[in-house]
């Protein structure tokens, strides 16, 4: 983010923190729809077709929040935002939340008046390598030309990694990632970026190029929904929507078997459906809010599979995004 954008976001954060006290849910209900900030067109995560219809992993999370808050997953207005304008849009009130804009870091969490509500996607910086280079590991990339965006987090990490591991990367910097990606095959043979984005790049490579994504990574990048500080009710709604998606998958509740699961004798499942316990009253939601999220959008696994997993053209492996009992890091606190 450019300095002027950071300064504006900080100023807006100071102003907003003094006035934002538990009102976002009421504004969303009064307005009748959710305003959700998404990235500016990344296939599988957030993209819009010629009919103006949005789809993707991040899009479905926004719809899940709308289902929880308004009872209708379709009541969402999507605003595409570049990384350098996302936090300004959030803090100025243009959007009610950011779906998955940037990684959770100390600086973003402490310098801006925002809260990360959880991790919806565990990402990492990896390498897309053209086959003609013949590289099979990061060690094979010594002196290879790597395309990056100038002053990006990825460019900084490459320098740090090369220093720590006594390697010599030859980075070729461009003003934007779009330009860096277009230069692959001419100015460089390697692209280093979030692995989720690399899968998209690989799918869209021109036919004259073929490439592989290395298994090795050089960073951890937890990504997730972001809301403004000063509104604990809204923070909890967004956070527990994410947890409900994950808990629903762990319980085996899907959009296709939800009516069957509703009559389960399991106390845990009854709580999920709002038939036992405190349900959603504590944060202003209907008793069956979690069930409606799954009914209308699906659980975490369903969202992953159809947008970026095996059911999509990207076929991204879940990796750390598997459930905790499947070898991954995703789990949600119990809904009780």
C-alpha positions in Angstrom: 0.0 0.0 0.0 1.4 3.4 -0.9 2.2 5.8 2.0 -0.7 8.2 1.2 -3.1 5.3 1.3 -1.8 4.2 4.7 -2.1 7.7 6.0 -5.6 8.1 4.8 -6.6 4.7 6.2 -5.1 5.6 9.6 -6.9 8.9 9.7 -10.2 7.3 8.8 -9.5 4.6 11.4 -9.1 7.2 14.1 -12.3 9.0 13.1 -14.2 5.7 12.7 -13.1 4.2 16.0 -14.6 7.0 17.9 -18.0 6.6 16.3 -18.4 2.9 15.4 -20.1 1.2 18.3 -22.2 -1.8 17.3 -24.1 -0.4 14.4 -23.1 -2.3 11.2 -25.6 -5.1 11.6 -28.4 -2.5 12.0 -27.2 -0.6 8.9 -27.1 -3.8 6.9 -30.6 -4.8 7.9 -31.9 -1.3 7.3 -30.2 -1.1 3.9 -31.5 -4.6 3.0 -28.2 -5.9 1.6 -24.6 -6.4 2.5 -21.8 -4.4 0.9 -18.8 -6.7 0.5 -15.3 -5.8 -0.7 -13.6 -8.4 -2.9 -10.5 -8.5 -5.1 -10.5 -7.1 -8.6 -11.2 -10.3 -10.5 -9.3 -13.4 -9.5 -10.8 -16.6 -11.1 -11.9 -19.0 -8.4 -11.9 -16.4 -5.7 -13.9 -13.4 -7.0 -14.8 -12.8 -10.7 -17.8 -11.5 -12.6 -19.2 -12.8 -15.9 -20.7 -10.8 -18.8 -24.1 -11.0 -17.2 -22.8 -9.2 -14.0 -23.0 -12.4 -11.9 -20.3 -12.9 -9.3 -18.7 -16.2 -8.3 -15.8 -17.5 -6.3 -14.5 -18.5 -2.9 -14.6 -15.0 -1.5 -17.9 -14.2 -3.1 -19.5 -17.2 -1.4 -18.2 -16.1 2.0 -19.9 -12.8 1.5 -23.1 -14.6 0.6 -22.7 -16.7 3.8 -22.6 -13.6 5.9 -25.7 -12.3 4.1 -27.5 -15.5 4.7 -26.6 -15.3 8.4 -27.5 -11.7 8.8 -30.5 -11.2 6.4 -31.6 -14.8 5.8 -30.9 -14.4 2.1 -27.6 -15.2 0.5 -28.4 -13.2 -2.6 -28.6 -9.9 -0.9 -25.0 -8.8 -1.5 -23.5 -5.9 -3.4 -19.9 -6.7 -4.4 -17.3 -3.9 -4.7 -14.0 -5.0 -6.5 -11.1 -3.3 -4.7 -7.4 -3.2 -5.4 -5.1 -4.0 -2.4 -4.1 -0.3 -2.1 -7.7 0.9 -1.7 -9.3 -1.9 0.2 -8.7 -0.6 3.8 -9.7 2.9 2.9 -13.0 1.6 1.5 -13.6 -0.4 4.6 -12.8 2.4 7.1 -14.7 5.0 5.1 -17.9 2.8 5.3 -18.0 2.0 1.5 -18.1 -1.7 2.4 -19.2 -3.6 5.5 -16.3 -6.1 5.3 -13.4 -7.3 3.2 -13.7 -10.9 2.2 -10.1 -12.0 1.9 -8.1 -9.0 0.8 -4.6 -9.4 2.3 -2.6 -11.5 4.8 -3.0 -11.1 8.5 0.1 -9.3 9.8 1.0 -7.4 13.0 1.3 -4.1 11.1 -2.2 -4.3 9.5 -3.7 -5.4 12.8 -2.0 -2.7 14.9 -1.6 0.3 12.6 -5.1 0.2 11.2 -8.5 0.3 13.0 -9.5 -3.1 11.7 -9.9 -6.6 13.0 -9.2 -9.9 11.2 -12.0 -12.2 12.1 -10.2 -15.4 11.3 -8.4 -17.3 8.6 -10.6 -18.4 5.7 -7.6 -19.4 3.5 -4.1 -20.5 4.4 -1.8 -19.4 1.6 1.9 -19.3 1.0 4.4 -17.8 -1.5 5.5 -20.3 -4.1 7.1 -20.5 -7.5 5.7 -21.1 -10.9 8.6 -22.4 -13.1 8.6 -22.8 -16.9 9.4 -26.4 -17.8 12.2 -25.3 -20.1 14.2 -24.2 -17.0 14.3 -27.8 -15.8 14.1 -26.8 -12.1 12.6 -29.2 -9.6 13.3 -27.3 -6.4 14.1 -23.8 -5.1 17.8 -24.7 -5.1 17.6 -25.1 -8.9 16.6 -21.5 -9.2 20.0 -20.0 -8.5 20.5 -17.0 -10.8 17.2 -17.7 -12.5 15.2 -14.6 -13.6 12.1 -14.2 -11.4 9.3 -11.8 -12.3 7.9 -9.8 -9.3 5.9 -6.6 -8.7 8.1 -3.8 -7.5 8.1 -3.1 -3.7 5.6 -6.0 -3.2 5.6 -8.2 -0.1 6.7 -11.1 -2.4 9.7 -9.1 -3.7 10.8 -8.4 -0.1 10.5 -12.0 0.9 12.6 -13.2 -2.0 15.4 -10.9 -0.9 15.1 -12.1 2.7 15.0 -15.7 1.6 18.0 -15.4 -0.7 20.0 -13.7 2.1 19.2 -16.3 4.7 19.9 -19.2 2.3 22.9 -17.8 0.5 21.2 -17.9 -2.8 21.3 -15.4 -5.7 18.0 -14.7 -7.3 17.8 -12.3 -10.3 14.5 -10.5 -9.8 12.9 -8.6 -12.7 10.6 -6.0 -11.1 7.5 -4.6 -12.8 5.1 -1.8 -11.8 2.2 -4.3 -11.3 1.6 -8.0 -11.0 -0.4 -7.9 -14.2 2.7 -6.7 -16.1 4.9 -9.2 -14.2 2.7 -12.1 -15.2 2.6 -11.0 -18.8 6.4 -11.0 -18.9 6.6 -14.6 -17.9 8.3 -16.5 -20.8 10.0 -13.4 -22.2 11.7 -11.4 -19.4 11.8 -14.3 -17.0 11.2 -18.0 -16.5 9.9 -17.9 -13.0 7.0 -16.2 -11.2 6.9 -16.0 -7.4 3.5 -15.2 -5.9 0.8 -16.6 -3.7 0.3 -20.2 -4.6 -3.5 -19.6 -5.0 -2.7 -17.0 -7.6 -0.1 -19.2 -9.3 -2.8 -21.9 -10.0 -4.8 -19.2 -11.9 -1.7 -18.1 -13.8 -0.8 -21.6 -14.8 -4.3 -22.3 -16.0 -4.3 -19.2 -18.2 -0.7 -19.7 -19.7 -0.6 -19.4 -23.4 -0.4 -22.7 -25.3 3.3 -22.2 -26.2 4.3 -22.3 -22.5 4.1 -25.1 -19.9 5.0 -24.8 -16.3 5.0 -26.5 -12.9 4.3 -25.1 -9.4 7.0 -26.2 -7.0 5.9 -27.9 -3.8 8.3 -25.8 -1.7 7.1 -22.4 -0.3 8.9 -19.6 1.5 6.2 -18.0 3.6 3.0 -18.5 5.5 0.1 -16.2 4.5 -3.1 -16.4 6.6 -5.9 -14.6 4.8 -9.4 -13.9 6.0 -12.3 -11.5 6.4 -11.6 -8.1 7.8 -14.0 -5.7 9.6 -13.7 -2.3 11.3 -12.8 -2.0 15.0 -15.4 -0.7 17.4 -18.2 -3.0 16.5 -18.0 -6.2 18.4 -21.4 -7.5 17.4 -20.6 -7.3 13.7 -17.1 -8.8 14.4 -18.8 -11.8 16.0 -21.3 -12.2 13.2 -18.6 -12.4 10.5 -16.3 -14.5 12.7 -18.9 -17.0 13.6 -20.2 -17.3 10.0 -16.7 -18.5 9.1 -16.7 -20.9 12.1 -20.2 -22.2 11.1 -18.9 -23.0 7.6 -16.1 -25.1 9.0 -18.1 -26.7 11.8 -20.8 -27.6 9.3 -18.3 -29.5 7.3 -16.9 -31.3 10.3 -20.4 -32.3 11.4 -21.2 -33.6 7.9 -23.9 -31.1 7.3 -24.1 -30.1 3.6 -26.5 -28.2 1.4 -27.9 -31.4 0.0 -28.5 -33.3 3.3 -29.5 -30.5 5.5 -33.2 -31.6 5.9 -32.1 -35.1 6.8 -29.6 -33.8 9.3 -32.2 -31.5 10.9 -33.9 -34.4 12.5 -30.7 -35.8 14.0 -30.7 -36.8 17.7 -27.2 -35.5 18.1 -27.1 -32.6 20.6 -24.2 -31.0 18.7 -26.2 -31.0 15.5 -29.3 -29.7 17.3 -27.3 -26.8 18.6 -26.1 -26.1 15.0 -29.7 -25.9 13.9 -30.7 -23.6 16.8 -32.9 -26.2 18.4 -30.9 -26.3 21.6 -28.8 -23.7 23.4 -28.5 -19.9 23.0 -28.7 -20.0 19.1 -28.0 -16.6 17.6 -29.9 -14.3 19.9 -26.7 -12.9 21.5 -25.6 -11.3 18.3 -29.0 -10.5 16.8 -29.4 -13.4 14.5 -32.2 -15.9 13.9 -32.1 -19.2 15.8 -31.4 -21.1 12.6 -28.8 -18.7 11.1 -26.1 -21.3 10.9 -28.4 -23.8 9.2 -29.4 -21.2 6.6 -25.8 -20.5 5.8 -25.2 -24.1 4.9 -28.6 -24.5 3.2 -28.0 -21.5 0.9 -24.3 -21.5 0.4 -22.9 -24.9 1.6 -20.2 -25.7 4.1 -16.6 -24.8 3.9 -15.6 -27.9 2.0 -18.4 -27.4 -0.6 -17.3 -23.8 -1.1 -13.7 -24.8 -1.6 -14.4 -27.7 -3.9 -16.7 -26.0 -6.3 -14.7 -22.7 -6.6 -11.0 -23.7 -6.4 -10.8 -27.4 -5.7 -11.4 -30.6 -7.7 -14.8 -29.3 -8.9 -13.2 -26.3 -10.5 -10.7 -25.8 -13.3 -8.0 -24.8 -10.8 -7.9 -28.0 -8.9 -6.1 -26.5 -5.9 -5.2 -29.0 -3.2 -6.6 -28.1 0.2 -3.3 -28.5 2.0 -3.4 -26.6 5.2 -7.1 -25.7 4.5 -8.2 -29.3 5.3 -10.0 -29.8 8.5 -7.9 -30.3 11.6 -8.9 -34.0 11.8 -7.9 -34.5 8.1 -4.3 -33.1 8.6 -5.1 -29.4 8.1 -5.4 -26.3 10.2 -9.1 -25.4 9.7 -11.3 -25.8 12.7 -14.0 -23.8 14.3 -14.9 -23.4 18.0 -18.1 -25.3 18.9 -21.4 -23.7 18.4 -22.6 -23.9 22.0 
